[in-house]
Structures are given as structure tokens and as C-alpha cells.
């Protein structure tokens, strides 16, 4: 997951930098996540671990809900839905990306 997150971040900036808007929590760490009121369905969320490395990618689906995939444990690859507020307790969600380009998936 950490590799996927880092590759995703680098790819977005290189290929679609002008089509992705970054939403942050002002750079704050220590569990100060992005307020759900700033998010829109389709935003890609990045969470980091206690060591300060980005390790998890999630998708905000609206109404205070996110989906993500489990990468280890008893059910790797399983897609799960969570309450954003609950997931924030275990992940530090400090970056979100919103696609602003045209086409089918643009605003």
C-alpha cells in the first residue's frame, strides 16, 4: 500500500498535475485529519503511519463514507466501506486529491 500510494502520488503530479487539486489539512499531523466537510465524492485520500510515511489510499464516496482495500491479513484485496470519522482514528488522512479535468469524470 505504501508503494501504491507513493507511485500514485508521483504519477498524478507528473501526468495530470493541472487536473488534480490537492486538498490538505494545512500540513498538520498527529491525527489532525481533513474535515469531511471539505471532501466530495470521488476524492482520493492518502493516509500516513506514525513514522510519517504515506501508506494507505482510500476513496471518499460521499455522506461521510470511504472505501478502501485491505492489503494484508485474512482477506487481502477485500474492498471495505467505513465511516470517514471512524477510519480517521486509525489513519492520519492529511492529503486528498480531487480530479478537476474535463471529460466523463471531471467537475
Secondary structure, DSSP 8 states (H G I E B T S, - for coil): -HHHHHHHHHHHHHHHGGGEEEEESTT--TT----GGG--TT-EEEEE-TTS-EEEEEEEEETTEEEEE--SGGGTT-EEEEEHHHHTTTSEEEEEEEE--SSTT--
